[in-house]
Amino acid sequence: MTQLAQQARAASRQLAKLTTAEKNACLLAMASALEARADALKAANARDMAAAAQAGLSPAMLDRLRLDDKRIAAMARGLREVAALPDPVGRVLDERTRPNGLRLRKVSVPIGVIVIIYESRPNVTADAASLCFKSGNATILRGGREALHSNRLIAETLLEAGKIALPHFPEHAIQVVPTPEREAIPILLSLTQYVDLCMPRGGEGLIRAVAECSKVPVIKHYKGVCHVYVDADADLKMAEEIAYNAKCQRPAVCNAMETLLVDRAIAPRFLPQIARRLEEKRVQLRVDADAEAILKSALPDAKSEIRRATEQDWFTEYNDYILNVRVVDGVQAAIEHINHYGSAHSDAIVTRNEARAQQFLAEVDSAAVYWNASTRFTDGGEFGMGAEIGISTDKIGARGPMGLEELTSYKWIGIGNGQLRT
């Protein structure tokens, strides 16, 4: 681990010298290389998928692990999008001249060495590596053992393409932790003289374990307990489509809805409507007493399981076809529920009432808050950042989807002509 970190530190010094054109040429070569090796990548992923299925991963988690032509193409497209984005390094963030003539300039610079620890989704290997590379950071990647073969081949493909595109490509700009053993991580994250930042991506257990053992700064998002609140003045067809998309489009991701809140005034009409739609995916409903009474009366032959929610359910990120449902008395009750049980990730209101929408947007304390849109948009690509390094629910530093700008720090440059402090 020490050697890995030392190599990354040396590579970060070389990366900081690369021009924008050199970085972009490497990223474009990497994108083409991923496409050219699609068959090999799918074969490596098939080995991971078989082992994961045997280990009992849920269908939703297996979906996160799967690499197919569409996802490989998306990885390549993400790299090209990152290449097309402005270089975040060297931006002048502030400039001022003091009364004594000293000129000060605040300029964006790379952070240095970033460790990314993640689970399941092998596309994170390409996303994280490309964003770190464009922002001038060396990256050390530690994927889950369930994606070991996929991650290794993706990283190997990126490195080989970079070396072909650029003769002085920093050899250790992108590294993969060579062992799946958990004991390696506390050692790596104790090397504060070489490692600048750690970003874990995965379940709450992984992120808490990393935060507890790390001696380097950690940007966290413990879990995605996301909500959709359907207001009394909502367009109910729009609300149905938004709620279905937020829950079912990809239930195992962090921006999927885990709790549906419905205003009491429209609950008798809307709850049976959305429950019938959710039956398409056999979504299990965990409901409060009011929602239970409405649904069991309106849908005595419901195909999906309906059961009473526990207190812990409201705090839970399921990553599966399970949804909490609660009837609330107005927008203020919805806001209070979200701020108490939510994880400060992504929450949405569906309404035609602008005053209530503005109250919701102002008072819900989350990284991303939506009016008449699905929570599934909380994503670097959807926000126009290119690929995404992660989503932060911290308040200090980055918050929400993290793209290139969030992977830079800054330094002050002072230019004088002999000024002295008196």
C-alpha positions, 0 to 999 in steps of 0.5 A, a space after each residue: 500500500 505504501 508503494 502504491 501511494 508513493 507511486 500515485 504521489 509521484 504521478 500526481 506531480 507529473 499529471 499537474 504538468 500535462 496540458 489540456 490538449 494532452 489530457 484530452 487526447 488520452 481520454 479520447 484514446 481511452 474511450 476508443 479502447 473501451 469500445 474496441 475491447 467490448 467483448 473482452 470486457 463482457 467476458 470478464 464481467 460474465 465471470 464476475 456475474 456468475 460468481 455474484 449470482 452464486 454468492 446470492 446477490 439480489 437481482 437489483 444488485 446484479 443489475 448494478 454489476 452487469 456490463 453490456 454493450 449499452 453500458 460499455 458505450 456509456 462508459 466510452 461516451 462519458 470519457 468523451 464528454 469529460 474530454 469535451 468539458 473545460 479544464 478545471 485546473 488553472 481557473 482564476 477564482 478571485 483576483 485582487 490588488 492590495 493598497 500596497 500594490 501586492 497582486 493576489 490571485 486565487 487559482 484552481 489546482 488539482 487535489 493530488 492523490 484521491 482514493 476511490 472505494 466503491 462497490 458493484 458498479 464497474 463503470 465507476 472505474 472509468 468514470 472515476 479515473 477519467 474525472 480524476 485524470 482530467 482534473 490532474 489527480 492521480 487515483 487509486 481505485 478499490 472496487 468490490 471483490 464482486 467486480 474484480 475481473 471487470 475493474 482490473 480489465 477496465 483500468 488496464 485498458 485505460 492505462 494502455 490507451 493512455 500510454 499509446 496516446 502520450 509517450 510521457 503518460 504518467 505510469 501510475 496515474 490510474 492504479 487498482 488496489 491489487 488485493 481484495 483483502 479488507 486489511 489493505 484499506 486502513 493501511 492505505 488510508 493512514 498514509 496521510 503524507 501521500 494520500 489527500 482524499 478518500 471518496 467511498 461509493 457504496 452502501 452505508 456499511 462501507 462508507 461508515 467503515 471507511 470514515 471510521 478507519 481513515 486518517 485522510 479526509 473522506 467525502 461521504 454519502 452514507 445512504 440515499 433515503 430519497 422522497 417524493 411528496 405528492 401535494 394536494 395540488 399535484 397533477 396526479 398523472 404527472 405524480 404517478 409517472 414521477 413516482 414510478 420513475 423514481 422508484 422503478 427505473 433503477 431501484 438499486 441506485 442511491 437516487 431512487 425513491 425510498 419513501 412516497 409521501 402523499 397529502 391526505 386530501 388526495 390520498 384516497 384517489 392517488 394511492 390506489 392509482 400509484 399502487 396499481 402502477 407499482 404492481 407492474 414491478 411487484 413493489 412491496 409497500 410498507 405503509 402507515 395506518 392511513 395508507 394501509 386503510 385506503 389501500 386495503 379497502 381500494 385494492 382487496 386483491 392487490 398482487 403486491 405485498 402491503 404491510 405496516 411500516 416500522 419506525 426503522 423502515 422510514 430510515 432505510 435505503 432498500 436498493 430494491 423493489 420496496 417502498 415506504 408510503 405515508 399519508 401526511 397533512 400538507 407540505 409542512 408535515 412532508 418537510 418535517 418528515 424528510 428532514 427527520 428521516 431523510 439522508 440529505 440526498 435527493 427529494 422532490 415535490 409534485 405540485 401545481 402550487 408555486 408557493 408550496 413548491 418554493 417552501 419545499 425547495 427552501 426548507 428541505 435540507 438536502 443536496 438536491 431538491 426538485 419541483 415536478 421532476 424525478 429524484 433520479 436526475 441527481 447524477 453528474 451526467 444528468 447535471 451536465 458534468 460528464 461522468 460523475 465521481 460521486 454524490 456528496 451529502 456532506 455540507 463542508 466542501 462538495 455537496 451533491 453530484 461531484 464533477 471536475 470542479 469538485 476535484 480541485 482545490 486552490 492556491 493563492 499566488 502573490 505577485 509583488 515588487 518588493 513589498 514587506 509586511 510592517 
